[in-house]
């Protein structure tokens, strides 16, 4: 994981990650473990004032499961067909703003 934050405050623990920043350039990754037959519910919100922010969910084979829309608030449900670790990938490109993602 490589990233650079300026004016950052946030946290990453359990199944949540959030950040508020004046500048973010790079990638942060958060793992979410799912059991077979279970549904993961992802609550998310983000605000992009400058630059570009993408929030993606990848499966254990690095296949794209979903892109979470930025500059909005929403909920995404993911049905896990096997025990696996999903990766939440947050990528900022010279961006200013915030993100908050909670999995349950």
N, C-alpha and C positions, 0 to 999 in steps of 0.2 A: 504494500500500500504506500503510495507516495501522494502527498498532498501538502498544500501550503495554505494556512489560514492566517488572516489578519483581523484583529478585533473579534475573535471567536469566543463564544460561550455556548456550551451545550453539554450533552452527556450521551453515553452509550452503555446500557446495562440491560440485562435480561433480554427481552424481545423488543426493545425500543432504542431509537437513536434520534437525536435532534441536534440542531445547530443553528445559531444566529451569527452572521458574519458580515464584515465589511468587504472581505475579499476571500474567495475560495478558488483554488486552482488545483485540480488533481482528483483522486478517487479514494473514497472511503467504502469499506465493505463490512457488512454485518451479517453473520450467519443466523439462520432460523432453522431449527430442527423440526421435522414433521414425521409423524407416524403414519403408516399405511392406513388408508380409509378415513383419515381425518381431514378436516377443512381448516385451513389457516385463513384468518381474517386479518387483513392489513388495513389499518386506518392511516390515512396520510393527508398532509397538508404541506404546501410550499408556496413561497413567494420569491419571485425572481425580479429584482429591481434593475439589474444590469447583467450582461453576459448570458451564459447558457448553463442550465442545470438539467441533468437527466437522472431519473431514478428507475432502475430496472431490477427485475427479479429473475435470477437464473437458477436452473435446477443443478443437480450434482454433476451433470455432464456438460455444464456450461451452456445449455440450451436456453434460449429466451422463453420465459414463461409469461412475462407481462412487462409492459412499460407503464409506469404510473405518471399520469398527466401532471405537469407542473403548473404553477400559478392557480391552483385550485385545491379543494378539499374533497376527499372521496374515500370509498371503501372498495377493496379488491378482495375477492374470495378465490382461494386456490385449493383445489381438491387434490390431495396427495395420494397417488396410486401405489406408493411404496414408501418404506422408511428411507428418508433421505434428508440431506442438508441443503436447504436453499440458500442462495446468496443474494442479499440486497446490496446493489451496487449504486452508489451515489457519486455521480461525476459532475464536477464543476469546471467550467471553462471561463476563467476570469469573471466570476459572478459575484454579485452582492445580493444578499437576501436571507432566506431561512428555509429550513425543512424540519418536519417532525413526522416520524414513521413509527407506528406501534403495531406489532404483530401479536395475535392471540389465537 
